[in-house]
């Protein structure tokens, strides 16, 4: 039974991480809505892409559905 206990602990930790990522994604989306086009916008869009990728991996481990599927335009690499 110890293996089951570890699996439950991993699943619970993944759910916590997924919830935190959901909250951070939401906060980042709200910040993005308030910035003008430019470097900050591109930076936030890139951050969202990374956060969403991380969220998907935690969601599959925890068995939690992705909450935000909002698609934003891809950030360019213009500097």
Buried (B, 14 or more C-beta within 10 A) or exposed (E): EEEEEEEEEEEEEBBEBBBEBBEBBEEBBEBBEEBEEEEEBBEBBBBBEEBBEBBEEBBEBBEBEBBBEEEEEEBEEEE
